[in-house]
Structures are given as structure tokens and as C-alpha cells.
Amino acid sequence: MIDFTGRVALVTGAGAGLGRQHALALAARGAKVVVNDMPRAGGPSPAAEVAREIEAAGGTAMGFDASVTDPQAVKQMVDAAVARFGGIDILVNNAGFLRDKSFAKMEADDFKSVLDVHLMGAFHCTKAVWDGMKARNYGRIVMTTSSSGLWGNFGQANYGAAKMALVGLMQTLSIEGAKNNIRVNCLAPTAATAMTEGLIPPAMMEALAPGAVTPGLLFLASEDAPTRAILCAGAGTFASAQIVLTGGVHVGTGPSAAEAVQAQFAAIADRQASQVPEAGVAQSQNEMAKFEQARKL
């Protein structure tokens, strides 16, 4: 049984959709939850509403209105959570939005605004909790990536770039946080939410309910979580995405090297001898090993 009793979780973008489901599920399993979302102009706070929902069910929560793009507001939120609960053990970087356009029609603001929320928002929130996690030698951080980042999707150059950047952030933070028991992973959800309205056929909406993704989040946020995993989740199916390095082919550096790459590209791309590297240095290690092998021939 995955149990979060005694843990404190911060979930961004938790006023609705996936974030709300994550917050409710963490609270139901004992976590004290900091519910974050943007304030709603002229209406009740979505974050406060979800916090009240958690407390009505017997849990413990606090709502906090803040844009993840504002580092000062993020710091105030984390400081308030630490003052009330003592620290943050789990961070779920879920906040995001879409501004889909084909690349030909995409303006710089369309691109930057999406990166500001998804990538810089995750940076600000992670930065705000990082030192506390290191001091307590415990942390679980989940980035929300996407198939659009991993494999691309028409009209989502901005969203895809931001989501793949989160994978790169996860890869490095998992290495830097390892000695302090900070595990960092990515969740790639497929879910019918307000953000995907109109993109998913009505017949699929029920199967792709946000709650079907949340079991994966609970695992990635748990004490027994892996680190550096990319967990894809949707409609009750879970899969692991991998960034692999093929064995490669040494073709040398002579004047016909470009033609050799062209001629042998199928062998270069062959995944039979591929690996999932532990760190980026694996690429240069593989290249030098192939170089030494070729030199000895």
C-alpha cells in the first residue's frame, strides 16, 4: 500500500483536471497537500476550492494562488507551506497550458509564454524546494512531460519543446539529487481535460479521464519511486519511454566520412546494441571506445 502519511506534497495547476486528481489522491493516502493554481478573476479561487474539498473529506490542505512563472510568488508559497507543515517532501510540477499553432503561424510570444509556464514554472518551483529537500535528505519530484515532447505533434512546437526540456531537466536533477535521496521522474499523461478539449474525440473522453493517470503519479511520488523514469499513462495503460543510445559505427574522420555516414546510417541507427545511458558522458565513452577499437584493427 502506497502511503503518504507524514508527507507534504505541493501540486501546481491543481485547481482542476489532472492536478486536482493528483491532489485529491495524495490527500486520500495521508499527504498534507499544498494546492496551487492561478487565481480566477472575479470568482472563487480554484486552489482554495480543492483544498476545501480535501479538508471536507478529512484530509489536510492549504490553497495558494500563485503563477508558477513568478519566482517571488512561488517562494512565498513554499515559505507559507514550510511555516505551516514544516517542509515539502513531494513536488508535482503539473501547471501548464496550450497555445497551439502551426510553426509557420507561431509568433515568438506563443512560443515563449508556453515555455515560461511549463519549463520556467517547473524551474522556479523546483528551485524553491530543492535546498529543503537536500537538507532533509528526502525528495520526490515529478515533472509533467508529454508525448508531444517525446515524439512531436503537429501544431505544438512550443509545447513539445517545453515538454522535452523537462525531460532534460529531470535527467540532470536526478543525478545531482541522488546523494540526498531526491528522486526525479517524468509523467507523460494522456487525459481529457480542459486543456485538451476539442483535441480528443468524445468517445474517448471517458476512458481518458484524468483519474486514470493518477496511479502513475502516486507511484512516482512514493518512497519506493524509481528515479530518471519517464512513465507514460492514459486510460489505465502504463508504459515506460526510454531515451536510448545505439551502439554506433566508427567511420573515421577522413574526407569521405560524410558519405560513410550516409552509407552506414541504417547500421548507425540499429537499436540492437542500444543502451539507456546513466549520464550524458556515455556518448563520449562509447565514441572513444569505438575509436580505440578501430585504431587497433
N, C-alpha and C positions, 0 to 999 in steps of 0.2 A: 504494500500500500504506500503510495507516494504521499507523504505528509509534510506540510509546511508549517506546522505548529512552531511558534517561536521565530519564524522568519518574517521579514518585512520586504514587500515587493512594491516596486514602482512600475506602473504600466502607463505608457504615454498613448495618447489618442484613444483613451479608454471610455469615452462618453457614449460610444455606440459601436456597433459592428464587432469586428474581431477583438478589439481592445476591451470592450465591455465583457465579452465572453471570457477572455483571459482573466480579467479582474475578478469576475464572479467565481470562476473555478478555483483560482488561487485562494480566495477568501473561504470558499466552502471546504477547503482542505487545511484550513487553520492559519493561513498567512494574514498578517495585517497589511492592508493594501492602500497605497497612495494612488489615487485615481487622478490622472491628468488629462486635460483636454483644453481646447481653445474655449474662451468664453463665448457665449451666444448673445449677439446683440439684441437687446430688447426682450430677452427671455431668460428662463431659469438656466443655471449652469449645468451642462450635461455631466461634468465630473462630479458635482455635488449630488446630482440625482442618482448616479450609480453608487456613490458612497452611501447614500441613504438606503438604497436597495440592499446593499451588503449588510448594513447595520440592522435593517428590519429583519433580515434572515438570521441574525445572531452573530454576525461577524464584526470585524473591526476595520474601519476605513476612514480615510480623510480625502476630500476632494480638493483639487488645487487647479485653478485656472491659470494657464501659462502657455505661451507659444514656445515650442522647443527651439525655435530659431533665435530666441532672446537669451543669451547666456546668463544675464543678471537675473532674469525671472526664473530660469532653471536653478540657479544657485539658491535663490530664496526658497524655492520649492523643496530642494534637498535639505537645506538648513532647517526648514519647518518640520520635515519628516524626521530628521535626526533628533530635533528637540523633543518631539512627541514620542517617537518609537525607539530612539537610541541608535539607529543606523539603518542602512539599506543593504539587504542581502541579495536581492534579485532585481535586475533591471530588464524590463521588456521594452525595447525600442520599437514601438508599433506605429507611432504617428506618421501620417502620410497623406498625400492627395495626388490627384492626377491632373495633368493639363495636356491631354493627348492632341497631337497634330502630326501630320507627316513632316519629315525633316525639312522639306522644301518650304513649308509654310511656318515653320517654327521660328519664333523670334528669340533673341537672347534671354529675354525675361522669362519666357516659357521654360527655357532650359534651366536657368539659374534658380528660379523660385522652387522648382521641384527638388533640385539638389540641396537647396537651403533647408528644406523640411526633412527630407529623408536622410541625407548624409550629414549635413552640418548639425541637424537636430540630434541625431544619434551621437555625434561627437560631443556636443555640449552636455547631453545627459550622462554619457559615459564618463566624461572628464569630471563631472561633478560628484560622481560616486566612487571613482577609481581609488583615490587615496584612502577613503574609509574602508573599502574592501581589502586593500593591501594591509592596512593596519590590523584588521580583524582576521586576516588570513582566510577569507571566505568571500566568494562572489560568484554569481551566476548571471551572465549577460546574454540576452537573446536579441540578435538583430533580425529584422524582418526583411528578407530579400525576396526575390520573385523569379519566376521562370522567364519573365521579360528581360531580366538582367542576365540570367544564366544562358539563355539561348536566343533572346531577341523577340520582338513583337512589333508588327507594323504600327507606326504612329506613336511609338513610345521610346524614342531615342533618349529623351530626358529621364524618364522613369527607369529605363533599362540601365542607363549609365549610373544613376544613383544607386540602384539596387545591386549592381555588380561591384560598385565601390564599397558597399557594406561588407561584401564577402572578403575583399582585400583587407578592410579594417579588422574584421573578425580574425583573419589568419594571423596578423601580427599581434593583436592583443592577446590571443590565446597563447602565443609564445611568451610574451612579456609577463603575462599574469600567472603562468604555470607555477612558479615557485611560491606564490601566495594563494594557491588553491582557488584561483579565479578562472572559471571555465567559460569560454565564449563560443557561442554557436549561432547558426543562422536557421531561421524557419522560413520556408518558401510556401506560403499558403495559396490555395485556390478556394475562394469563398465568394458567395454572393452577398455583397454589402452595398451601401450607398455609393461607394467609390467605383464599383463595377456595374452599377445599374445601367442597363442598355447594352452591355457587352456580353451578357450571358443569357441564353435562351430561357424563357420562363420554365420550361420543363426541367431544366437543370437546377433551378433556384433552390428547391427544397433539398436536393441531395447535397448541394454545396453550401449548406448552412454553416455559418461561422463556427458553431459549436463543434462541428466535425473536425476542425483543425486543432482546437484547443488541447486535446490529449497529447499531441506532439509538443506543444508549448510546455505542458506540465512536466513532461519528461526532461526537456532541455533545461528547465529551471530547477530540477530536483537535485538533491545531494549527490545522487549517483549519475548525474549527467555526464555525457562524454565531453570532449572539447574539440573544436575545429570541425564539427559536423555541419553538413547542410541537409536539413530534413525537409523534404517536400511533403505537403499534406493537403488532402482535399477529399471530400465525400467518403471519409473513412479509410482511405488508402494512404499509406506512408511509404516513401521511397527515399533513398539517400543519393544525393548528387555528389559527384566527385570531380575535382579538377586534376587531371592526370598528365603525366609527362611520359611520352613514348620513349622507347629505347634509343631511337635516333640512328643516324648513319653518318659516319665520318666521310666527307667527300673532299677534304683538303681545302686549301686556300689559293690554288693556282688560278690562272686566267680563265679556265673553263669551269670554275666552281659553280657559277650561276646555272650553267647548263647541266651540271651534275645534280644540283638540287632539283632542277626541273625533271630530269630523267628518273630520279630516285624518290620523287615525292611520295609515291604510294608506300614505299618501304619506310620512309621517314615518318609517315602518319600511321603506320601499322601499330595497333594498340596491343598486340600480343604480349609484348615485353614492357607494357606500361607500368608506371608506379604512381602512387599518391605521395608526393614528397612531404617530408616532415617540416621542411623550410625551403625558402627560395634558393638557398645555396646548393640544393640538389641539382639544379640545372647546370651550374658551372662544374660541379663534381662529375656529373655524367659526361659533359663535354671534354673535360680533361682526361677522364678515363678512356674515352674513345680515341682521343689524340695519342695517348700513350700506347694504346693497343696498335694503332696504325703505324706508329713510329717503329715499333718492334718487328713489324712484318718485313 
